[in-house]
Amino acid sequence: MIVRIMGEGQLDIAPGDLTALNKLDDELEAAIDSGDETRFRTALHDLLDNARQVGRVLPEDSLEPSELILPPADAAMDEVRKMLGDEGLIPD
């Protein structure tokens, strides 16, 4: 699955790594629902760090369409809330 982290570039993430990302996405959504900025910031950074760790960086000139878009690390809670769909940032 091709994932874009806004402001950073694209990663190719293996299907087997999506389960862990979904769990982190659920934590991010719960943090947003609670309105806890500290919890939100931690959850967002954990999600992005995991995506960077398991993903293979694609070349900057790659023209692969992104299947998922993740917010940048400095995104505000309201920005991420607007990005959430019915299944969070990462569909199950």
C-alpha positions as CSV (number, residue, x, y, z in Angstrom):
1,M,0.0,0.0,0.0
2,I,1.4,3.4,-1.0
3,V,1.1,5.9,1.8
4,R,2.0,9.6,1.7
5,I,3.0,11.5,4.8
6,M,2.2,15.1,4.1
7,G,5.4,17.1,3.7
8,E,7.7,14.0,3.7
9,G,7.0,11.8,0.7
10,Q,5.7,8.3,0.0
11,L,6.2,5.0,1.6
12,D,5.4,1.5,0.4
13,I,3.9,-0.4,3.4
14,A,3.4,-4.2,3.2
15,P,-0.1,-5.5,3.9
16,G,1.1,-7.4,7.0
17,D,2.2,-4.1,8.6
18,L,-1.3,-2.5,8.4
19,T,-2.6,-4.3,11.5
20,A,-0.2,-2.4,13.8
21,L,-0.9,0.8,11.9
22,N,-4.6,0.3,12.4
23,K,-4.1,-0.1,16.1
24,L,-2.1,3.1,16.3
25,D,-4.8,4.8,14.2
26,D,-7.4,3.7,16.7
27,E,-5.3,5.2,19.5
28,L,-5.1,8.5,17.5
29,E,-8.8,8.6,17.0
30,A,-9.5,8.0,20.7
31,A,-7.0,10.8,21.6
32,I,-8.9,13.1,19.3
33,D,-12.3,12.1,20.7
34,S,-11.0,12.8,24.2
35,G,-9.6,16.2,23.3
36,D,-6.4,15.4,25.1
37,E,-3.6,17.3,23.2
38,T,-0.8,15.4,24.9
39,R,-2.3,12.1,24.1
40,F,-3.1,13.2,20.6
41,R,0.5,14.4,20.0
42,T,1.9,11.1,21.3
43,A,-0.5,9.0,19.2
44,L,0.2,10.9,16.0
45,H,4.0,10.6,16.5
46,D,3.7,6.9,17.3
47,L,1.6,6.3,14.1
48,L,4.0,8.3,11.9
49,D,7.1,6.7,13.5
50,N,5.7,3.2,12.9
51,A,4.8,4.0,9.3
52,R,8.4,5.3,8.7
53,Q,9.9,2.3,10.3
54,V,8.0,-0.4,8.4
55,G,7.6,1.5,5.1
56,R,10.0,1.5,2.2
57,V,10.7,5.0,1.1
58,L,9.8,5.6,-2.6
59,P,12.0,7.9,-4.7
60,E,11.0,11.5,-4.8
61,D,10.2,11.3,-8.5
62,S,7.9,8.4,-8.0
63,L,4.5,8.9,-9.6
64,E,2.7,6.2,-7.6
65,P,-0.8,7.2,-6.5
66,S,-1.1,7.3,-2.7
67,E,-3.8,5.1,-1.3
68,L,-3.6,6.8,2.1
69,I,-2.6,10.2,3.2
70,L,-1.2,10.7,6.7
71,P,-0.9,14.2,8.4
72,P,2.4,15.8,9.1
73,A,3.9,15.4,12.6
74,D,3.1,19.0,13.4
75,A,-0.6,18.8,12.4
76,A,-3.1,20.3,14.7
77,M,-5.8,18.1,16.3
78,D,-8.6,19.9,14.3
79,E,-6.7,19.3,11.1
80,V,-6.4,15.6,11.8
81,R,-10.1,15.4,12.9
82,K,-11.1,16.7,9.5
83,M,-9.0,14.0,7.8
84,L,-10.6,11.2,9.7
85,G,-13.1,9.1,7.8
86,D,-15.6,6.6,9.2
87,E,-12.7,4.2,9.7
88,G,-10.0,6.6,10.9
89,L,-7.1,7.6,8.7
90,I,-6.3,3.9,7.9
91,P,-9.3,1.8,6.8
92,D,-9.6,-1.7,8.4
